[in-house]
Amino acid sequence: MTSTTTDNHFLAQAVHDLGTALWFGGSVMGIAGVNKSGQELTTGIDKVRVASSAWGRFAPAQWGGIAATLVTGLQLTNSNKGRLALQEGYGRVGAVKAALTVAGAGATAFAAYSGAQIGKLAEQQAGADGALDVKDATLPSSGTPAEIRTWQARQRFTQAAVPLLAGGVVVCNAWLVQAYRPASTVRGLLGKLLPS
């Protein structure tokens, strides 16, 4: 199989897909596993600390995945300028994918910020005995202070948005890759040249 600089972007596509997979999979694992991992612990502050520590350790990998998605996405866009101009739908789906990537990165950043706020407030609230009333890092109990409860709600919302947005990037990317098929290319060119 031969490759040229104009028609084969295997490495960029592979890095892009792996980065998005890391971002998507890690965020799902965090919601399903990390946030709940402290439920069996007896002190509320430890429930928050365990999740905060796990998310903190994962953050470099998660941001690496996001960076890979953004950088290689720009590279793939640049190498497909002709398709963007000529193939019906390609530019529109590419723009949606870019918007989802940026929104997902923003949601990831706000979720991390919310987690930091929860951690800070939890440390202030817990006394020397670690007393803090929470179900887990993102779920309040009836006795959870209002400010912590507010940040937990914000974090739950943004953490849920991250895999939805990253998943949207995967879906758009699948459409863009399929647009390389000869039949899709011909349909896209005809759609651009002969609009209905």
Secondary structure per residue as TSV (DSSP state, phi and psi in degrees):
chain	resnum	aa	ss	phi	psi
A	1	M	-	360.0	121.2
A	2	T	-	-93.0	158.7
A	3	S	-	-136.6	150.9
A	4	T	-	-130.1	168.3
A	5	T	T	-72.0	-13.7
A	6	T	T	-99.0	-22.8
A	7	D	T	-123.2	-0.6
A	8	N	-	-133.6	112.9
A	9	H	-	-122.1	43.5
A	10	F	H	-55.7	-50.6
A	11	L	H	-63.6	-47.4
A	12	A	H	-61.5	-42.0
A	13	Q	H	-65.3	-41.2
A	14	A	H	-64.5	-45.5
A	15	V	H	-64.1	-41.1
A	16	H	H	-59.2	-49.9
A	17	D	H	-66.2	-40.1
A	18	L	H	-66.2	-40.1
A	19	G	H	-63.0	-43.7
A	20	T	H	-67.4	-38.0
A	21	A	H	-63.5	-41.4
A	22	L	H	-62.5	-45.8
A	23	W	H	-62.4	-49.2
A	24	F	H	-64.9	-52.6
A	25	G	H	-64.5	-40.4
A	26	G	H	-65.8	-37.8
A	27	S	H	-69.5	-36.4
A	28	V	H	-66.3	-45.3
A	29	M	H	-60.2	-38.9
A	30	G	I	-64.2	-43.0
A	31	I	I	-66.7	-46.1
A	32	A	I	-78.4	-30.0
A	33	G	I	-115.8	-55.1
A	34	V	I	-62.2	-49.7
A	35	N	T	-60.7	-32.4
A	36	K	T	-90.4	-9.5
A	37	S	T	-62.6	-24.0
A	38	G	T	-92.2	1.3
A	39	Q	T	-58.7	-30.9
A	40	E	T	-80.3	-11.6
A	41	L	-	-73.2	153.6
A	42	T	S	-88.8	-30.9
A	43	T	S	-100.2	137.0
A	44	G	H	-61.1	-39.3
A	45	I	H	-64.0	-34.2
A	46	D	H	-68.4	-32.8
A	47	K	H	-61.0	-41.5
A	48	V	H	-72.6	-43.0
A	49	R	H	-62.8	-40.6
A	50	V	H	-61.7	-48.5
A	51	A	H	-65.4	-42.3
A	52	S	H	-61.0	-42.3
A	53	S	H	-64.5	-44.5
A	54	A	H	-64.4	-46.5
A	55	W	H	-62.9	-39.3
A	56	G	H	-62.2	-38.4
A	57	R	H	-71.8	-31.8
A	58	F	H	-80.8	-22.8
A	59	A	H	-51.7	-45.8
A	60	P	H	-59.8	-40.1
A	61	A	H	-67.1	-42.8
A	62	Q	H	-62.4	-45.9
A	63	W	H	-69.5	-28.7
A	64	G	H	-63.4	-41.9
A	65	G	H	-63.2	-42.6
A	66	I	H	-65.0	-44.5
A	67	A	H	-61.1	-42.1
A	68	A	H	-61.8	-41.2
A	69	T	H	-63.7	-45.1
A	70	L	H	-67.6	-49.4
A	71	V	H	-66.3	-48.4
A	72	T	H	-72.1	-27.6
A	73	G	H	-61.9	-42.3
A	74	L	H	-64.3	-41.3
A	75	Q	H	-63.3	-44.3
A	76	L	H	-65.9	-37.9
A	77	T	H	-63.2	-45.0
A	78	N	H	-61.8	-38.3
A	79	S	H	-78.8	-8.5
A	80	N	T	-114.2	28.7
A	81	K	H	-57.4	-38.3
A	82	G	H	-63.0	-45.1
A	83	R	H	-63.0	-41.2
A	84	L	H	-58.4	-38.7
A	85	A	H	-80.0	-32.6
A	86	L	H	-107.5	-26.4
A	87	Q	S	-98.7	120.2
A	88	E	T	-55.2	129.0
A	89	G	T	89.4	-22.4
A	90	Y	H	-63.8	-47.5
A	91	G	H	-65.5	-38.7
A	92	R	H	-64.2	-47.1
A	93	V	H	-67.7	-37.6
A	94	G	H	-61.2	-39.6
A	95	A	H	-67.3	-40.2
A	96	V	H	-62.5	-44.2
A	97	K	H	-60.1	-43.6
A	98	A	H	-62.8	-43.1
A	99	A	H	-63.9	-41.3
A	100	L	H	-64.0	-38.4
A	101	T	H	-64.5	-46.6
A	102	V	H	-65.8	-43.5
A	103	A	H	-62.9	-40.4
A	104	G	H	-64.4	-40.0
A	105	A	H	-64.1	-41.0
A	106	G	H	-64.0	-42.3
A	107	A	H	-64.7	-38.8
A	108	T	H	-61.5	-45.0
A	109	A	H	-63.8	-41.8
A	110	F	H	-70.5	-34.9
A	111	A	H	-62.7	-41.8
A	112	A	H	-65.0	-41.2
A	113	Y	H	-63.5	-42.0
A	114	S	H	-61.6	-42.0
A	115	G	H	-61.6	-39.6
A	116	A	H	-64.5	-38.9
A	117	Q	H	-65.6	-42.2
A	118	I	H	-59.6	-46.8
A	119	G	H	-60.2	-44.3
A	120	K	H	-64.6	-47.7
A	121	L	H	-66.1	-37.2
A	122	A	H	-64.1	-41.6
A	123	E	H	-64.2	-38.6
A	124	Q	H	-67.6	-37.5
A	125	Q	H	-75.7	-40.1
A	126	A	S	-72.6	135.2
A	127	G	-	-82.5	-165.5
A	128	A	T	-61.8	-26.9
A	129	D	T	-86.6	0.9
A	130	G	-	74.3	20.0
A	131	A	-	-71.0	118.2
A	132	L	-	-155.7	130.1
A	133	D	-	-96.1	98.8
A	134	V	B	-142.5	151.6
A	135	K	S	-74.9	-46.4
A	136	D	S	-157.0	-167.7
A	137	A	S	-60.4	-31.1
A	138	T	S	-116.8	-5.2
A	139	L	-	-111.5	123.0
A	140	P	B	-80.3	163.3
A	141	S	-	-107.6	-179.3
A	142	S	T	-63.2	-27.7
A	143	G	T	-97.0	9.4
A	144	T	S	-70.8	130.8
A	145	P	-	-56.5	147.5
A	146	A	H	-58.8	-40.5
A	147	E	H	-67.1	-40.8
A	148	I	H	-66.0	-41.7
A	149	R	H	-58.0	-41.8
A	150	T	H	-62.7	-45.8
A	151	W	H	-68.4	-33.9
A	152	Q	H	-62.7	-41.5
A	153	A	H	-63.9	-42.3
A	154	R	H	-62.2	-42.9
A	155	Q	H	-67.3	-41.8
A	156	R	H	-58.6	-43.7
A	157	F	H	-63.7	-50.2
A	158	T	H	-70.6	-35.2
A	159	Q	H	-64.4	-36.0
A	160	A	H	-70.1	-32.5
A	161	A	H	-69.4	-31.7
A	162	V	H	-59.4	-54.2
A	163	P	H	-66.9	-27.5
A	164	L	H	-65.2	-43.6
A	165	L	H	-70.5	-44.5
A	166	A	H	-63.9	-37.7
A	167	G	H	-64.4	-36.3
A	168	G	H	-62.8	-36.1
A	169	V	H	-62.6	-43.1
A	170	V	H	-61.3	-44.8
A	171	V	H	-63.6	-46.9
A	172	C	H	-61.3	-41.6
A	173	N	H	-63.5	-37.8
A	174	A	H	-62.1	-40.8
A	175	W	H	-63.6	-44.5
A	176	L	H	-63.9	-39.8
A	177	V	H	-65.8	-41.4
A	178	Q	H	-65.1	-24.5
A	179	A	T	-67.2	-13.1
A	180	Y	T	-76.6	-18.2
A	181	R	S	-61.6	141.9
A	182	P	H	-53.5	-44.6
A	183	A	H	-63.5	-40.3
A	184	S	H	-66.0	-39.6
A	185	T	H	-62.6	-46.4
A	186	V	H	-61.9	-46.6
A	187	R	H	-58.9	-43.0
A	188	G	H	-65.0	-39.9
A	189	L	H	-67.1	-43.2
A	190	L	H	-64.7	-38.1
A	191	G	H	-62.4	-34.1
A	192	K	H	-76.2	-41.1
A	193	L	H	-79.9	-33.8
A	194	L	S	-122.9	68.3
A	195	P	-	-62.2	142.9
A	196	S	-	-77.1	360.0
